[in-house]
Each structure stands twice: as structure tokens, then as C-alpha cells.
Amino acid sequence: MGNQRAIFLDRDGTLIEEVGHLSRIEDLRIYPEALEAVRKINQSGALTLVITNQSAIARGFLNEEELGDVHASLQEDFRREGARIDGFYYCPHHPAAGAGTYTQECNCRKPQPGMLIRAARELQLEMATSYMIGDRLGDVEAGHRAGCRSLLIKTGYGEGELQVLDQGEVSASLEEVPLQRPDHIAENVLEAVDWIMEQKLERQPGSTH
């Protein structure tokens, strides 16, 4: 691909509070630390890309146009705070819920890596230096399947997912890499971004870190 790196961010439970199937702009609640996290990504030169499963569309809670409005509002909220979200990728499908064309097995619903792979193709991303941050083991797995390093954070569903990890109930490994085992666990998205920035420094020749 190219040499552009990206930080992929889950939406619900990572950037905004988890409220079930969000369908109304007025229910958006941004985590305060998410604003600083995105600003830091912007300053690093990496792209900030939101990767989100939106089966609410398959379930009929909202349509794609309404989801676009939600994301435009979210983008504007970040922009007002000096933070830039460079793009949104979403999966509208669900394998069982709903009854229309959105009810299907797809390759974009996390833990499948389709959204990240599409972003990599469209934006010429270098996945080996990119990262996925989310509060679900499915986020971690999707990042690994796409060739990124992946972080699990404790907001949203994160604490519950950690208990699953501790019990060893993770998917079978692929080529000896446990797909759902995060490369790092952080308290929230800002701590995750700080950790990523430290990794970047360590790889620079002559760095004192």
C-alpha cells in the first residue's frame, strides 16, 4: 500500500458513550478524553478513521442517510474542539437481525476486517504501522486480521471483555497469533493513543526512548 499510517477507532464505547443502538443525534455523548486523543493523532500525522458496526440499520432503527447525519454532527463536535476525524467506515449489516437486504453475512462486520481493508485500499495505508483501538474483542480481532496492532480499552464493554480474556475464551489462533489478544490494554482512548505514540518514538533510530 502506501506509507500513510492510520489510527482506527471504534465509535460506541470508545469515542462516545455506549447507549445501545444510537439513532438520535441528541443521544451523542463524547468522552472528554476522546477529544484530546484525536488531537494527538492529528498532530502525529496519522489519519483518524472511525470503524463502526451499525446493525441498527439492518434492525431498522435508522437508515444510512440518518447515520450520515449522526456522523456529520459527531465530526462537527470534534472539529469545534480542534480535533479532526478524517473518515467514517461503517457496516450496516447483521447476519440475522432484520429482514431486508442488510440482513446478510458480510466481510465488513467486525471481527471481519473488511472496513479496515477497504480504508487501506482507498487511502493507501500502511497497515503494519497502523493501530486499531476499541472496547470489544471483535475490534481487536478485526485490527489483527487487517494487519494492524490492536488495543483494548476499558470504557464501554471493555471491562467485561477483559474478563473473557482472563478466562481464556478467545478465538482459536491464526498462524500462532491469537487474534483477540490485544497488544496493549489501556484505561481509555487517550491512554491508548499515548501508548501508541510511545511505540512510534521507540522505532525511530537515535531515539532516546
Backbone hydrogen bonds, N-H to C=O, Kabsch-Sander energy under -0.5 kcal/mol:
donor,donor_aa,acceptor,acceptor_aa,energy
4,Q,124,Q,-1.1
7,I,47,L,-3.1
8,F,6,A,-0.6
8,F,131,Y,-3.5
9,L,49,L,-3.1
10,D,133,I,-2.6
13,G,16,I,-3.3
14,T,11,R,-1.5
15,L,11,R,-2.4
16,I,11,R,-2.0
17,E,29,R,-3.0
19,V,17,E,-0.5
19,V,20,G,-0.6
22,L,20,G,-1.3
27,D,24,R,-1.9
28,L,25,I,-1.9
31,Y,15,L,-2.5
34,A,31,Y,-1.5
35,L,31,Y,-0.7
35,L,32,P,-0.9
36,E,32,P,-0.9
37,A,33,E,-2.1
38,V,34,A,-2.4
39,R,35,L,-2.1
40,K,36,E,-2.2
41,I,37,A,-1.9
42,N,38,V,-2.7
43,Q,39,R,-2.5
44,S,40,K,-1.4
45,G,41,I,-0.7
45,G,42,N,-1.2
46,A,41,I,-1.0
47,L,5,R,-2.1
49,L,7,I,-2.0
49,L,47,L,-0.7
50,V,87,G,-2.8
51,I,9,L,-2.6
52,T,50,V,-0.5
52,T,89,Y,-2.6
54,Q,91,C,-3.5
57,I,54,Q,-1.9
58,A,92,P,-0.9
59,R,55,S,-2.6
60,G,57,I,-1.2
61,F,56,A,-2.5
62,L,56,A,-0.9
67,L,63,N,-2.3
68,G,64,E,-2.2
69,D,65,E,-1.8
70,V,66,E,-2.1
71,H,67,L,-2.5
72,A,68,G,-2.3
73,S,69,D,-2.3
74,L,70,V,-2.4
75,Q,71,H,-2.7
76,E,72,A,-2.1
77,D,73,S,-2.4
78,F,74,L,-2.1
79,R,75,Q,-2.6
80,R,76,E,-2.4
81,E,77,D,-0.6
81,E,78,F,-1.1
82,G,79,R,-2.0
83,A,78,F,-2.3
85,I,83,A,-0.5
86,D,48,T,-1.8
86,D,84,R,-0.6
87,G,48,T,-1.1
89,Y,50,V,-3.0
91,C,52,T,-1.9
94,H,102,Y,-1.7
103,T,100,G,-1.5
104,Q,94,H,-1.1
104,Q,102,Y,-1.2
110,K,108,C,-0.5
112,Q,109,R,-2.5
114,G,107,N,-1.9
115,M,108,C,-0.5
117,I,113,P,-2.5
118,R,114,G,-2.4
119,A,115,M,-2.2
120,A,116,L,-2.6
121,R,117,I,-2.2
122,E,118,R,-2.8
123,L,119,A,-2.6
124,Q,120,A,-0.8
125,L,120,A,-1.6
126,E,4,Q,-3.1
127,M,125,L,-0.8
129,T,126,E,-1.0
130,S,127,M,-1.5
131,Y,6,A,-1.9
132,M,149,R,-2.2
133,I,8,F,-2.6
134,G,151,L,-1.9
139,D,136,R,-0.8
140,V,136,R,-1.6
141,E,137,L,-2.7
142,A,138,G,-2.3
143,G,139,D,-2.3
144,H,140,V,-2.2
145,R,141,E,-2.8
146,A,142,A,-1.6
147,G,144,H,-1.2
148,C,143,G,-2.9
149,R,130,S,-1.7
151,L,132,M,-3.0
152,L,184,H,-2.1
153,I,134,G,-2.2
154,K,186,A,-1.5
158,G,155,T,-2.6
159,E,154,K,-1.0
161,E,157,Y,-2.1
162,L,158,G,-2.1
163,Q,159,E,-1.2
164,V,160,G,-1.3
165,L,161,E,-2.3
166,D,162,L,-2.6
167,Q,163,Q,-1.4
168,G,165,L,-1.8
169,E,164,V,-1.8
170,V,168,G,-1.7
174,L,177,V,-1.8
175,E,173,S,-0.5
177,V,174,L,-1.9
179,L,177,V,-0.6
181,R,178,P,-1.5
183,D,150,S,-3.0
184,H,150,S,-0.8
186,A,152,L,-2.3
192,A,188,N,-2.1
193,V,189,V,-2.3
194,D,190,L,-2.6
195,W,191,E,-2.1
196,I,192,A,-2.2
197,M,193,V,-2.5
198,E,194,D,-1.6
199,Q,195,W,-1.8
200,K,196,I,-2.0
201,L,197,M,-1.7
202,E,198,E,-2.0
203,R,199,Q,-1.2
204,Q,200,K,-0.5
204,Q,201,L,-1.3
207,S,204,Q,-1.8
